[in-house]
Amino acid sequence: MSEAFREQEACLPGIGFRDALRRDSCPGWTFVRRFFTSRLRRCYVREFHIFDTARREHPGVAMTLPTFFIIGAPKAGTTSLHHYLDQHPQIQMSAIKEPRFFALPESGEAQLPGRIATLAEYEALFDPAVAVRGESSTDYAAHPRREGAPERIRELVPEARFIYLVRDPIERSVSHYRMAAALMGEKRPLAEALRDALDDPASRYISPSLYATQLELYLRHFPAERILVVDQAQLLAERRATLAEVFSFLAVADEIDAAALTEEKLSSAQWRAAPEGYAGFVGRYVTPRVRWVPRGLRRSVRGALERALWRPIDASLDDELRARLEALYAPEAERLRQLTGGRFASWAV
């Protein structure tokens, strides 16, 4: 064992792992910081028991973590709800909408793009002065594509609450295809992409629409009273009343600026089949240079240019494919109704 490690080891007895990492004044700190950070990508998230043990061993170290999570579903209004909640004076939402901290790459992926990978970076997203803090990572409800999120959340945030936005599962799959065709390089026609997905429960088009499956996984680790399931159709048709229900669930005052509720985010119907890499180019090089332009004007100009340059995305379903999707999703929808008592009356299944 090196002399530097012996010095650092002498500083550690009696304190938790997480507190030790913050003791900048300890001799040998630089060595230990490098030692641990070189290994964090392999074990920091996978071995959450380290943090749970640290919390028990040294309870004086408080973690600044979210108190609630919007766990999905993608293309069901999570970006809009994240925006609405962030306008509430008693709620702080993460500046990065989808940190994905509790999600892991699927088998074969080196890393999950855009994921906040370290606890320190994750905690930095949240303000300890605000009691109600949230984030909105839709990969937390995408089993079996992304597995184990409920267990990892329970390890670090055992008292967490969850908001689960859902929508007609067929519409959600079609909307997800629109997004993939516009932003993620999907080149197959809709019919081909969804027919291929029907044989793959881990498909990005299928797994997030398996709402009952996702909910049952969370119910294994958290009581039902800490999970609120919201139909996107309800959020669209009765926005103010739906938000009042959400505020009550989060135990905050029923107050918000009405002007903050007029904007709907990321409607996939407006997207076009842009060249691969276009969205990344805009986000990386264009948006940072035009932030001074009012957002509404930026969106109008960009939308007009894209409509002029690129074709609409064909997302029409033939009868045979729709029937197969209905057969797949109907049992899930029925189980969801039994689990929640919700009617989901506008759904096709």
N, C-alpha and C positions, 0 to 999 in steps of 0.2 A: 504494500500500500504506500502511495506517495506521501511525502511530508505534508503537502497541501491538503490531501484528503484527511489525514489525521487531525490537522488543525480544524478543518470544517466539522469533522465528526464530533469533536469535543464541544462544538457549539450546539449540537442537535439534541442531546438527551433532554427528555421532559417536555419537548414541544412538538407540535404537529409538523408534518411534511410541508404543508402549505405556508405555515408561518416561517419555517426555516428558509424557504425560498425567498422570503422578503427581508431577511436580516442582512441588509447590505453592509453593515458594519462588522460582520463576522470576519475573522481572518480566513483567507482561502475562499472568500465568497465568489470571486471571479471564476475560480476553477469549478466550483460546484454548479454555478449558474450555467457554465458551458457544458458541464457533464450531463446535467439534467436536460437542458434544452436540446442536446443532440439526440436524446432518446424520447422526447415528448411525442413526436409524430407517430412513434410506434406504440407507445403505451399510455400516453396521457389521457386520452379519451377512452380507450378500450378498458383500462383498469380503473373504473370509477370508485372502486372500494378504497383506493389510496386516499381520495378526497374525503370519503365518508369517515375513514379512520382518523384522518387529520382533524376533522371537525369534532369528533368525539374526544380525541386526545387533548385538543386545545380549543375549547369552546369559546374562548375570548376572541378568536379570529372570526369576524363576521364576513360572510360572502355577500357581495352585491350581485344578486341574480334576479331573474324575472320572477314575479309572483304568479303570472299566468301566461298561457301560450295559446295562440291561434294555430292549430295544428293542421289545418287544411279546410277543404280540399283545394288543390290548385284549380284555377279557372272557376271558382265558386264565390268570388267576391272578397277574398282575403286581403288584397291590396287596398280596396276601398275601405274595408272595416278597419284595417291598420291605420289608415289615414284619419278616419272619423274618430277613433279612440285617441289618437295623438293630439286631437284638438281639445280634449277634455282637460280642464285645469288640474285634476287630481290623478291623471294617468300619464305615465311616460312610456312611449313605445321606442324600441331600439331604432337608431338612425339607419342602420342596415336592416332592411325589412326581413330578410331571411338569413340569419347567421348560420343556421344549419349545424350548430355546435353539437347537438345530440344525435345527429345523423352520421352514419359512416358510409364510405364508398361501397358500392356493391362489388361483388366478387369480380376481379379482373381490372377494376379501376385503381389507378395509382392514388388519386385523390378526388375529392368532391369539389368541383369548381366553385370558387367564391366562399368556401366554408371557413368560418372562424375556428381555428384549430386549437388555440390555447385558452386556458381558463382566464389568464390575465387579460387577453384581448377581449374575451367574452364579457367579463365583468366590467370592462371599460365602456361597454355599450349602455350601461344602466346607471342611473343617478340614485345614490343611496338616500338622498334627501326626499325622494318621492316614494311613498309607501306602496303604490300600485304600479308595477312595471311589467311590460309585456313585450313579446316578440312573435313573429308570424312565419315559421318555417314549415312549409307544406310537405317537406320530406319526412316529417315526423309521423305522418299517417299515410304511408305508401308501402306497407307490407304486401308482398314479400320483396319488393324492389329495394326498400331500405328497411332493415330489421333492427329491432332492439331499442328504439327510441323511448318507449314507455319505461323500460327498466332503467335506462340511464338517467332519465329525468327524475324518477323516483329516488335514485341514489343521492342526487344533489338538491332537489327541490321537492321533498316528500309532501309538502302542503300545497303543491301547485294546483291551480285551477286551469280548465281547458275550455276553449270555445272552438267548436267544430262546425264549420260552414259546409253545407252540402247543397247539391242541386240535382236536377234530373240527371241520372248517371249517363244516359246516352248523350244528352246535350253537353255534359262535361267532357266526355271523351272526344266529341267532335271539336269542341272549343280547344282542347289540348292539342289536337291535330293542327288546328289553325295556327296556334302559337309555334308549334314545332316547324311547320312549313315556312313561317315568316322569320323565325329567329334561330332555329336550331338545325337548319340544314336538311330537313325532311324533304326528300324528292319524290317519294312514292305518292301516287294518287291516294285519296282518302280510303277508297274501298280496299285497295291492296294493303295499306298500312293497318287498317283495323282488322281485316281478315287474318293477317299474320299475327296480330296481337291476341286474337281470340284463343290461340293455342299457347299463349304465354302469359300466365297470371302475374308475372313480374313486369309486364310491359308498362311503360309510362302512360299508355293510353287506358289501360285496364285497372291496374292495382289501385290508383287513387279513387276510383269509382266504387270500390268494394267497401262501402261505408260501414256496414254491420261488422265485417271482419275487423276493420280498423278500430271501431268502437269497443268491440269485445276485448281486444288486446289491452286497451287502456283500462277497462273495467276490471281486469285481473289485478291491477296495481293501485287503482284509485277508486274511491267511492263514487257512485253515480251522481250524488248531489254536487260534486265538484266538476262535472262535465256538462256544458250547455251545448246542445245541438241546435243549429239555426239553419233554416231553409233559406237559400239565397233569394228565392221568389218572395219570401216574406220581407227580406231586407230591401228588396227593390220596390215592392208594393206598399209597404208600411214601415218606411225607414225610421221615422221618429219613434214609433211604438216599439219596434224591434230593438232599437238602441236603448230605450228605457229598460227593457228586459235585460239587456247586456249590462247596463250600469248597475241594476239591482243585483245581478249575479256577482259582479265585482265589488259590491258594497261601496259604491261611490255615489255622489249626489247626481240626481237626474237633471243635469244642466250641461248645455253645449250651445255654442253659437250656431244658429240655424243656417247661416251662410256657409258653414263648413260642411254641410250635408248635401250640397247641390252637385258636387263633383263625383262622377263615377270613373274609376280607374281601369285602364287596360281592357277595354272592350275588344275582344278578339275579332269581332265582325269587321272592324276597321282595318285590319292588317292586310298587307299585300305580300305576294311571293317574291320577296327581295332576294338579291344574290347572297350566297353564303358569306358570312363575315360582315355583312352590312351593319347589323345591329351592334356588334362589338366595335366596329369602327366609329359609329355615331356616339356610342357611350364613352369610348376612350378619347376620341379626338375632337368631336364636334360639340357635344353637350358642355364640357368644361369651359369652352370658349364663348358660349352664348348664354350663360346663366343670367347675365344682366338683362336679357330680353324676357318680358313677362311670360310665364309658363303657358297661359292660354294662347298667346300669339305664336309661341314656338310650336305648340302642338298643331295649330291650324296650318302653319306654313309647311311643317313636315308632312302632315297628312295630305295636303294638296299636291306636294311634290311626289309623294309615293303613289298616290292615285294616278297621277299623270304618267309615271315612269313604269309601273309594274301592274301586272294583271291581278284581279281578285283571286283569292284562294277558293277553289271549288270544294265545298264541304257538303255536298248533297249526298244523302244516303239512299241506296236503292232498297226496295221492299224486302228482299231476301236478307240483306245485311242487317237491316233494322230489326227483323224478326229474330235473328240470331243474337243480337245484342239484348233484346228484350228478354229472351230466354235465359241469358246469362245473368242479367241484373235483377230480374223479378224476385228470385228468392232472397237476394241481399236486401232489396227494398222492403220486403215483407218482414224480414228479421229486424230491420232498422225501426219499422213502425212498432213492432212488439217491444223493442228495447226502450224506445223513447216516448211512445204514446202519440207521436206526431202523425199527421195525416198525409202530408206531402201530396196534396190533392192535385197539384198542377203537373205532376210527373206522368210520363207515359207508361211507367211500370208500377 
